[in-house]
Amino acid sequence: MTDTPQVEEELARRYRQPKGVEQFGAEPIPDELRTVRWWDIFAMVLNFVVNPGTIVISGALVAAGMSLWEATLTGFLSILVGFSVYLVAATVGVDYGIPGLVSMRAVFGTRGAGATSVLRALSSVYWFAFQTVSGGVGIAAVLRALFDTKISLNVIIVCFAVFQILVATVGYNSLKSLSRVAFVLKIAFSAVIVVVLMTYPQSSYHPDAVFAFAGTGHGKVALIALWTTSMAAAWFSNFTDAADFCRYSRTRVDMWVGTFLAAVVGQLICSFIGGYAVAAVLGKTDSAFDVIVTATQGSVWLLVLILVYIVLDNWTINVQNLYTAGLAVTTLLSRVGRFWGTLAVGLVGLGVSLAPGLVSHYTDYMGKLADLFAPMAGVFVAHYVILLRTRLDRPALFETDSRYAYWQGYNWIALFWVVVGYFINGAVPEKYINIVVTAVATGALYLITMLIARRRWPVVAAGSEPVHVMERPVPTPADRATV
């Protein structure tokens, strides 16, 4: 047991962070604080999955030629693929109370893991910007219908982003409380939106017509594979922060049930809402929110409800995006606390939000990130699950010269295979689910290389040895005399 208030006060003083915010960044969470149950994890993850961006993407699938059911199937498959590594990586948070990026030091080296922190920060900033733009577009559509005037999208984005940044800096407890409230409201609002769409007085909006809509495209299998890969790539790019939301969790079962159930339910909600809206107009637009606004028929209370729904969606997911990005900064820069790291990436994300072309180039950006995260995921699973058997030396993760230092802080074997995997992923067509092929192939090649290398190099053998150490034992007087 630790004196948690004293530890938090020390961290606030060290990083010069305001009191009242979460003080823990890269540091392990004390055991007495690890009490979160599955329903809180469910609420957080569902709020992360149910967001304007996912709804927009789900509608885009129908606009690309799919039926509502094919779009829903694609979303479900993307969860199965994308969360395969995510659930494995999340165990680090439950078992050791540390952020996911700290565990990367065991695989890539105490210094080499810095590359994963940079990639995570970049990915989170992009996600923040993408969601802010998607939400801004939805808000603009609702405000235009409410006030019959066009409001600058950039003004909406700036106001929206600043609000989210301020909330994200508070930390985990605010995220948990916000998720509980937003979860109930999202479920209720989602049901209302579906009813509004189904009862709109136009034949193509009727459930029978929407459910029978077959889509307009050809080569559906290839199309499903392409979008499954693209959407799953987004979750692959999040595997390094899976532990961030689970380091306060009580058990692995709480994490597994809460995370996977929320991912499936959340994706089904988004697929149905976005897909139904675009299918109702026969796939002639890719903007689900424009269709939803039209279906309100100018009803003020419905438009206000949709506005609150969009704000809640963006609020919850972007608080999480900034939270994980802030933790990435703290693992990269040891002198920066979580509060300041979150604030810094929030301001960068605001700048990126004002850049054009984010939503339209979604698949391009996610594909490029997947080229790196897919082999990284394969290497991580091979090392953490097979070599280490999920047993880490936690103190060694925070020591520069430790069993995880490898060659001056870098595991060059792991970094080499990530680079090779980058080119493998680019060479394999997306219709063959290239991220899975890359992860499996890279992980297998890395594992073979490590098994050979640890016979020759003691540093490799030390870094790949499974041990379970939570804290260093306090030396006895006799030990000190020996030293």
C-alpha positions in Angstrom: 0.0 0.0 0.0 1.2 3.6 -0.7 0.2 6.9 0.8 -1.6 8.0 -2.3 -2.4 11.6 -1.3 1.3 12.1 -0.5 2.4 10.6 -3.8 -0.1 12.8 -5.7 1.1 15.9 -3.8 4.7 15.0 -4.7 3.8 14.6 -8.4 1.9 17.9 -8.5 5.0 19.6 -7.0 7.4 17.9 -9.4 5.5 18.7 -12.5 4.0 22.0 -11.3 0.5 20.8 -12.1 -2.7 22.2 -10.7 -4.3 20.4 -7.7 -7.6 18.7 -8.4 -6.4 17.1 -11.7 -5.1 13.6 -12.2 -1.4 13.7 -11.3 -0.4 10.2 -12.6 1.2 10.2 -16.0 3.8 7.5 -16.8 3.9 6.5 -13.1 2.2 3.2 -12.0 -1.3 3.6 -10.4 -1.3 2.6 -6.7 -3.1 -0.6 -6.0 -5.7 1.1 -3.8 -6.9 3.2 -6.7 -7.3 0.2 -9.1 -11.0 -0.4 -8.4 -12.8 0.3 -11.7 -15.3 -2.3 -12.7 -16.5 -3.5 -16.2 -19.5 -1.1 -16.5 -17.3 2.0 -16.2 -14.9 0.5 -18.9 -17.9 -0.3 -21.0 -19.2 3.3 -20.8 -15.8 4.8 -21.6 -15.1 2.5 -24.6 -18.7 2.8 -25.9 -18.4 6.5 -25.8 -15.1 6.2 -27.7 -16.7 4.1 -30.4 -20.0 6.0 -30.8 -18.9 9.3 -32.3 -19.6 11.5 -35.3 -16.6 10.2 -37.2 -17.7 6.5 -37.0 -21.3 7.5 -37.9 -19.9 9.5 -40.9 -17.8 6.5 -42.0 -20.7 4.1 -41.7 -22.8 6.3 -43.9 -19.9 6.5 -46.4 -19.9 2.7 -46.7 -23.5 2.8 -48.0 -22.6 5.8 -50.3 -19.7 3.6 -51.6 -22.2 1.0 -52.7 -23.0 -1.2 -49.8 -26.4 -2.1 -48.3 -27.2 -1.3 -44.7 -26.5 -4.9 -43.7 -23.2 -5.0 -45.5 -22.1 -1.8 -43.9 -23.1 -3.2 -40.5 -21.2 -6.5 -41.2 -18.1 -4.4 -42.2 -18.2 -2.5 -39.0 -18.5 -5.7 -37.0 -15.6 -7.3 -38.8 -13.5 -4.3 -38.3 -14.0 -4.7 -34.5 -13.1 -8.3 -34.6 -9.8 -7.6 -36.5 -9.0 -4.3 -34.8 -9.6 -5.3 -31.2 -7.6 -8.6 -31.5 -4.4 -6.8 -30.5 -6.1 -4.1 -28.5 -7.5 -6.6 -25.9 -4.0 -8.2 -25.5 -2.3 -4.8 -25.0 -5.0 -3.7 -22.5 -3.8 -6.5 -20.0 -0.7 -4.4 -19.3 -2.8 -1.7 -17.7 -4.8 -4.2 -15.5 -1.8 -6.2 -14.4 0.8 -3.5 -13.9 -1.2 -0.2 -13.6 1.0 1.5 -16.3 0.2 3.2 -19.6 0.6 1.1 -22.7 3.5 3.1 -24.0 5.6 2.4 -20.9 5.2 -1.4 -21.6 6.6 -0.8 -25.1 10.0 -0.3 -23.4 10.1 -4.0 -22.7 9.8 -4.7 -26.4 11.6 -1.8 -28.2 14.0 -0.8 -25.5 14.0 1.9 -22.8 15.0 4.5 -25.5 13.6 2.8 -28.6 10.1 2.9 -27.2 10.2 6.7 -27.8 9.4 6.0 -31.4 6.1 4.4 -30.3 5.3 7.4 -28.1 5.8 9.8 -31.1 3.6 7.7 -33.3 0.9 7.4 -30.6 0.9 11.2 -30.1 0.7 11.8 -33.9 -2.2 9.3 -34.2 -4.1 10.8 -31.3 -3.7 14.3 -32.6 -5.0 13.2 -36.0 -8.0 11.4 -34.4 -8.7 14.5 -32.3 -8.6 16.7 -35.4 -10.7 14.2 -37.5 -13.4 13.9 -34.8 -13.4 17.7 -34.3 -13.9 18.4 -38.0 -16.6 15.6 -38.3 -18.4 17.0 -35.3 -18.0 20.6 -36.5 -19.7 19.6 -39.8 -22.6 18.1 -37.9 -23.0 21.1 -35.6 -22.9 23.5 -38.6 -25.7 21.5 -40.3 -27.9 21.7 -37.2 -27.2 25.4 -36.6 -27.9 26.1 -40.2 -31.3 24.4 -39.9 -32.1 26.1 -36.5 -31.2 29.7 -37.4 -31.3 29.6 -41.2 -27.9 31.0 -41.4 -24.4 29.8 -42.2 -21.9 29.9 -39.4 -18.2 29.6 -40.1 -17.0 26.0 -39.7 -13.6 27.2 -38.4 -15.3 29.2 -35.7 -17.3 26.1 -34.6 -14.1 24.0 -34.7 -12.1 26.4 -32.5 -14.8 26.8 -29.9 -15.5 23.1 -29.8 -11.8 22.1 -29.6 -11.0 24.6 -26.8 -13.9 23.2 -24.7 -12.7 19.6 -25.2 -9.1 20.6 -24.3 -10.1 22.2 -21.0 -12.1 19.1 -20.0 -9.3 16.6 -21.0 -6.7 18.3 -18.8 -8.7 17.2 -15.7 -7.9 13.5 -16.2 -9.3 10.0 -15.6 -12.0 10.8 -13.0 -13.6 13.4 -15.1 -13.5 11.0 -18.1 -15.2 8.3 -16.0 -17.9 10.6 -14.7 -18.5 12.1 -18.1 -18.8 8.6 -19.7 -21.4 7.5 -17.2 -23.7 10.4 -18.0 -23.0 10.5 -21.7 -23.6 6.7 -22.0 -27.2 7.0 -20.9 -27.9 10.1 -23.0 -26.3 8.5 -26.1 -28.4 5.4 -25.9 -31.6 7.4 -25.5 -30.7 9.9 -28.3 -29.7 7.2 -30.6 -33.1 5.6 -30.2 -34.8 8.9 -30.9 -32.7 9.5 -34.1 -33.6 6.1 -35.4 -37.3 6.6 -34.8 -37.1 10.1 -36.5 -35.5 8.5 -39.6 -37.9 5.6 -39.7 -41.0 7.9 -39.4 -40.0 10.5 -42.0 -42.8 10.8 -44.5 -41.0 9.6 -47.6 -41.2 6.1 -48.9 -37.4 5.6 -49.1 -37.0 6.3 -45.4 -39.4 3.5 -44.4 -37.7 0.5 -42.7 -38.9 -1.9 -45.4 -37.3 0.3 -48.1 -34.1 0.8 -46.2 -33.7 -2.8 -45.2 -34.3 -3.9 -48.8 -31.9 -1.4 -50.3 -29.2 -3.5 -52.0 -26.6 -0.8 -52.6 -25.3 0.6 -55.8 -21.8 -0.9 -56.1 -20.3 -4.0 -57.5 -17.5 -6.2 -56.2 -19.0 -6.1 -52.7 -16.5 -8.6 -51.2 -13.5 -6.6 -52.2 -15.3 -3.4 -50.9 -16.1 -5.0 -47.6 -12.5 -6.2 -47.2 -11.1 -2.8 -48.1 -13.2 -0.9 -45.6 -12.8 -3.6 -42.9 -9.1 -3.1 -43.2 -9.3 0.6 -43.2 -11.6 0.8 -40.1 -9.6 -1.9 -38.3 -6.4 0.0 -39.0 -7.8 2.8 -36.8 -8.1 0.4 -33.9 -4.7 -1.1 -34.6 -3.3 2.4 -34.3 -4.9 2.6 -30.8 -3.4 -0.6 -29.4 -0.6 1.2 -27.7 -3.0 3.2 -25.5 -5.4 0.3 -24.7 -3.8 0.0 -21.2 -4.4 3.7 -20.5 -8.1 3.2 -19.9 -7.6 0.0 -17.9 -4.8 0.8 -15.5 -7.4 1.7 -12.9 -9.3 -1.6 -13.5 -9.8 -4.2 -10.9 -9.5 -7.5 -12.9 -8.8 -8.7 -16.4 -12.3 -10.0 -16.7 -13.7 -6.5 -16.0 -11.4 -5.2 -18.8 -12.2 -7.9 -21.3 -16.0 -7.8 -20.8 -16.2 -4.0 -20.7 -14.0 -3.4 -23.6 -15.1 -5.9 -26.2 -18.8 -5.7 -25.4 -18.7 -1.9 -25.7 -16.8 -2.1 -29.0 -19.3 -4.4 -30.6 -22.4 -2.6 -29.3 -21.0 0.9 -30.1 -20.0 -0.1 -33.7 -23.4 -1.6 -34.3 -25.1 1.6 -33.1 -22.9 3.7 -35.4 -23.3 1.4 -38.4 -27.1 1.3 -38.1 -27.5 5.1 -37.7 -25.1 6.2 -40.3 -26.0 3.4 -42.7 -29.7 3.8 -42.3 -29.5 7.5 -42.9 -27.6 7.2 -46.2 -29.5 4.2 -47.4 -32.7 6.2 -46.9 -31.6 8.6 -49.7 -30.5 5.6 -51.8 -26.8 6.3 -51.2 -26.9 9.7 -53.0 -25.0 11.5 -50.3 -22.3 10.4 -47.9 -23.3 12.9 -45.2 -25.4 11.0 -42.6 -25.9 14.1 -40.5 -27.4 16.1 -43.5 -30.0 13.3 -43.8 -30.7 13.2 -40.1 -31.2 17.0 -40.0 -33.6 16.8 -43.0 -35.6 14.1 -41.2 -36.3 16.4 -38.2 -38.5 18.5 -40.6 -37.4 21.7 -38.8 -38.5 20.5 -35.3 -36.6 22.7 -32.9 -36.5 20.2 -30.1 -35.3 17.5 -32.4 -32.6 19.7 -33.8 -31.4 20.7 -30.3 -31.4 17.0 -29.3 -29.2 16.2 -32.3 -26.9 19.1 -31.5 -26.5 17.8 -27.9 -25.9 14.3 -29.3 -23.1 15.5 -31.6 -21.5 17.6 -28.8 -21.6 14.6 -26.4 -20.1 12.3 -29.0 -17.2 14.6 -29.7 -16.7 15.5 -26.1 -16.3 12.0 -24.9 -14.1 10.6 -27.7 -11.9 13.7 -27.9 -11.3 13.9 -24.2 -10.0 10.3 -24.5 -7.9 11.2 -27.6 -6.2 14.0 -25.8 -5.9 11.9 -22.6 -3.9 9.2 -24.4 -1.9 11.8 -26.4 -1.0 13.5 -23.1 0.2 10.2 -21.6 2.3 9.7 -24.8 4.1 13.0 -24.2 4.8 12.1 -20.5 6.4 8.8 -21.5 8.5 10.6 -24.1 9.5 13.6 -22.0 10.1 12.6 -18.4 10.0 16.2 -17.1 6.6 16.9 -18.5 3.5 16.0 -16.4 0.2 14.6 -17.7 -1.6 18.0 -17.4 0.9 19.9 -19.5 1.3 17.1 -22.0 -2.4 17.0 -22.6 -2.6 20.8 -23.0 0.2 20.8 -25.5 -1.2 18.1 -27.8 -4.6 19.7 -27.5 -3.3 23.0 -29.0 -1.4 21.1 -31.7 -4.6 19.2 -32.5 -6.5 22.4 -32.7 -4.1 23.6 -35.4 -4.4 20.4 -37.3 -8.2 20.6 -37.1 -8.1 23.8 -39.2 -6.3 21.9 -42.0 -8.5 21.0 -45.0 -9.1 17.5 -46.4 -9.0 15.5 -43.1 -12.3 13.7 -43.5 -12.0 13.2 -47.2 -8.6 11.6 -46.9 -9.5 9.4 -43.9 -8.6 6.1 -45.6 -5.2 7.5 -46.8 -4.2 8.7 -43.4 -5.3 5.5 -41.6 -3.6 3.4 -44.2 -0.3 5.1 -43.7 -0.6 4.7 -39.9 -1.5 1.0 -40.3 1.7 0.5 -42.3 3.6 1.1 -39.1 1.2 0.0 -36.4 0.4 -3.4 -38.0 4.0 -4.7 -37.8 4.4 -2.9 -34.4 1.4 -4.9 -33.2 2.8 -8.2 -34.5 6.2 -7.6 -32.8 4.5 -6.5 -29.5 2.3 -9.6 -29.3 5.2 -11.9 -30.2 7.4 -10.4 -27.5 4.9 -9.7 -24.7 2.7 -12.8 -25.0 5.0 -15.5 -26.3 8.5 -14.5 -25.1 7.6 -12.7 -21.8 4.3 -14.7 -21.2 2.8 -11.3 -20.1 5.2 -11.2 -17.1 7.1 -7.9 -16.8 9.7 -6.5 -14.5 7.8 -3.2 -13.8 10.7 -1.3 -12.1 13.0 -2.1 -15.0 10.7 -0.2 -17.3 11.6 3.0 -15.5 15.4 2.3 -15.3 17.7 3.4 -18.2 20.2 0.7 -17.6 18.0 -2.4 -17.0 17.1 -5.7 -18.5 15.1 -3.8 -21.1 18.0 -1.6 -22.2 19.2 -4.1 -24.9 21.8 -2.2 -26.9 22.2 1.2 -25.3 18.4 1.5 -24.9 17.4 0.1 -28.3 16.1 -3.3 -29.3 17.3 -3.1 -32.9 15.8 -6.5 -33.8 12.3 -5.2 -32.9 12.8 -1.9 -34.7 14.3 -3.7 -37.8 11.2 -5.9 -38.2 8.8 -2.9 -37.8 10.6 -1.2 -40.7 10.5 -4.4 -42.8 6.8 -4.8 -41.8 6.1 -1.3 -43.0 7.0 -2.3 -46.5 5.2 -5.7 -46.3 2.0 -3.9 -45.3 2.3 -1.5 -48.2 2.9 -4.4 -50.6 0.0 -6.6 -49.6 -3.3 -5.3 -51.1 -5.9 -4.1 -48.6 -8.5 -6.5 -50.0 -6.5 -9.3 -48.4 -6.7 -7.7 -45.0 -3.1 -6.6 -45.2 -2.8 -5.5 -41.5 -3.5 -9.0 -40.3 -1.1 -10.6 -42.8 1.6 -8.1 -41.8 1.1 -8.5 -38.1 1.2 -12.3 -38.2 4.1 -12.4 -40.6 6.2 -9.8 -38.9 5.5 -11.3 -35.4 6.5 -14.7 -36.6 9.8 -13.5 -38.2 10.6 -11.4 -35.1 10.0 -14.4 -32.8 12.3 -16.6 -34.9 15.0 -14.0 -34.9 14.8 -13.4 -31.1 15.0 -17.1 -30.4 18.2 -17.3 -32.3 19.6 -14.0 -31.0 19.1 -14.6 -27.4 21.5 -17.7 -27.6 24.2 -15.3 -28.7 23.6 -12.0 -26.9 23.0 -11.9 -23.1 21.2 -8.6 -23.5 18.6 -10.2 -25.7 18.2 -13.1 -23.3 17.7 -10.7 -20.4 15.1 -8.6 -22.2 13.1 -11.6 -23.3 13.0 -13.4 -20.0 9.6 -13.7 -18.4 9.6 -12.3 -14.9 6.9 -10.8 -12.7 8.3 -8.0 -10.5 6.1 -5.2 -9.3 8.5 -3.4 -6.9 12.2 -3.8 -6.1 12.7 -5.4 -2.6 14.1 -3.0 0.0 17.8 -4.0 0.7 18.5 -5.3 4.2 21.5 -4.0 6.3 23.4 -7.2 5.4 22.7 -6.5 1.6 24.1 -3.0 1.9 27.2 -4.3 3.7 27.7 -6.8 0.9 27.3 -4.1 -1.8 
